[in-house]
Amino acid sequence: MKKLLAKIPNWLRIVLIVVLVTIGANVLSRLTNPSAYAGANDCLSRDGNIGPYTNACEKPINARYCFRSAGLEKTCGVVELAPGETMGDLREEADAAREIHDVNRTTVHACALPYVPQDVPSTNNSARMVDGCRKPRD
């Protein structure tokens, strides 16, 4: 083994160590915090960027829609979408949200099952909440 290591140049050893540490950190992160990798926004598709969202993946997802005001108020709901299923047009939900607060914009976020979309602390600033995924409550 020592003879084999002696034949490897030092620069290549350093490169191999960096690659192994990077891959190891990624695997460890996926094992200890799988909800951080459960995002499924790429599964949401719309025809011509208009109309309701459709699950374009071959796996079921949970999609959360939020009607947000210019301030901090928001009204959200979560729907489970089977592969190829289309989300409703959300008109009734939007009207109900408008009764509570002024609706300025709508956001949609999706997670792979069994994870549920929710506001989670940002990885860069724990005081800032961003769209993310969490484990479902039992």
Residue, then its C-alpha position, 0 to 999 in steps of 0.5 A: m500500500k505504501k508503494l502505491l501511495a508513493k507513486i501518486p504525486n502530491w498534487l493528485r493526493i490533494v485533489l483526491i482528498v478534496v473530492l472525497v471530502t466534498i462527496g462525503a459531506n454531501v452524502l452526510s448532509r443528505l442523510t442527516n437533513p433529507s428535507a433540504y433536498a426534497g424540493a420538487n419545484d421542477c415538477l410543476s409545469r404550466d402551459g405557456n406560463i399561464g393557467p394552473y400548475t400540473n405535476a410533470c414528474e412521475k412521482p406524487i408531490n405536495a404543492r403549496y400555494c400562498f396568496r401574499s399581501a405587500g406586507l407579511e400577511k398570507t393565506c396558504g393551502v397544500v394540495e397533493l398532486a398525483p403524476g399528471e394531475t392538475m391543480g385547480d384554478l384556485r379562484e375560490e381560495a383567492d376570493a377567500a384570501r381577498e376577504i382577509h387581506d389584499v392579495n398582491r401576488t401568488t407563490v407556489h412551492a412543491c416538495a416530494l412526498p412525504y415532505v410538506p411545503q412550509d416556511v423554513p429558516s434560511t440557511n444563510n440567515s435563520a431569522r429569514m423564512v423561505d419556502g422549504c420542505r419539512k417532515p410531516r407531523d405524525 
